[in-house]
C-alpha cells in the first residue's frame, strides 16, 4: 500500500497518519488493519505505541504539541521528550 492510500485510510477514520502507518505495519493475514483499528489487542496497542515512538524519534513524522495522536475516538499518547 502506498503512503497516499494509508493517508486516505487514516483521514476516513479520523486517525493520525503515524498511527495508521503503524497499524498497517503490524497487520497481517489474520489481523487486517481494519480489525486492528476497530478493536486492537493489548499487544497491538503496545506495538503501535512503540512504532509511533520510533517514528517520532527518527523524525519520520512531526510531533504533536500535546503528545496526542488520534486513533478514531481514542488517542495514543507519546510522552517522549521533543
C-alpha positions in Angstrom: 0.0 0.0 0.0 1.3 3.5 -0.9 1.6 6.2 1.7 -1.2 8.2 0.0 -3.5 5.3 0.3 -2.7 5.0 4.0 -3.2 8.8 4.3 -6.7 8.5 2.8 -7.5 5.4 5.1 -6.3 7.4 8.1 -8.4 10.5 7.2 -11.5 8.5 6.7 -11.1 7.0 10.2 -10.1 10.3 11.9 -6.8 8.7 12.8 -3.3 10.3 12.8 -1.1 9.3 9.9 1.7 7.9 12.0 -0.8 5.7 14.0 -2.3 4.5 10.7 1.2 3.7 9.3 2.0 1.7 12.5 -1.4 -0.2 12.2 -0.6 -1.1 8.6 2.9 -2.2 9.6 1.7 -4.7 12.1 -1.3 -6.0 10.1 -1.2 -9.5 8.6 -3.5 -12.1 7.1 -5.2 -12.8 10.4 -5.4 -9.2 11.7 -6.3 -6.7 9.0 -5.6 -3.0 9.5 -9.4 -2.5 9.8 -9.7 -5.2 12.6 -6.7 -3.7 14.5 -8.2 -0.2 14.1 -11.6 -1.3 15.4 -10.5 -3.5 18.3 -6.8 -3.7 19.0 -5.5 -6.3 21.3 -3.3 -5.0 24.2 -0.3 -6.3 22.3 -1.3 -4.5 19.1 -1.9 -1.3 21.1 1.6 -1.6 22.6 3.2 -2.3 19.2 1.5 0.8 17.6 2.6 2.9 20.6 6.2 1.6 20.2 6.2 2.2 16.5 4.9 5.7 16.9 7.7 6.4 19.4 10.3 5.2 16.9 8.8 7.2 14.0 8.9 10.4 16.1 12.4 9.7 17.5 13.7 9.2 13.9 11.9 12.3 12.6 9.7 10.3 10.2 6.7 12.4 11.5 6.3 15.7 13.3 5.5 15.6 17.0 2.1 16.9 18.1 2.3 19.7 20.7 0.2 17.8 23.2 1.7 14.4 22.5 -1.7 13.0 21.5 -2.2 11.1 18.2 -5.8 10.3 17.2 -6.9 6.7 16.8 -10.6 7.2 15.9 -12.3 8.3 19.0 -9.3 7.4 21.2 -5.7 8.7 21.3 -2.2 7.3 21.6 -0.1 9.3 23.9 3.6 9.9 23.2 5.4 11.1 26.3 8.9 11.1 24.8 10.7 14.5 25.1 10.6 16.6 21.9 
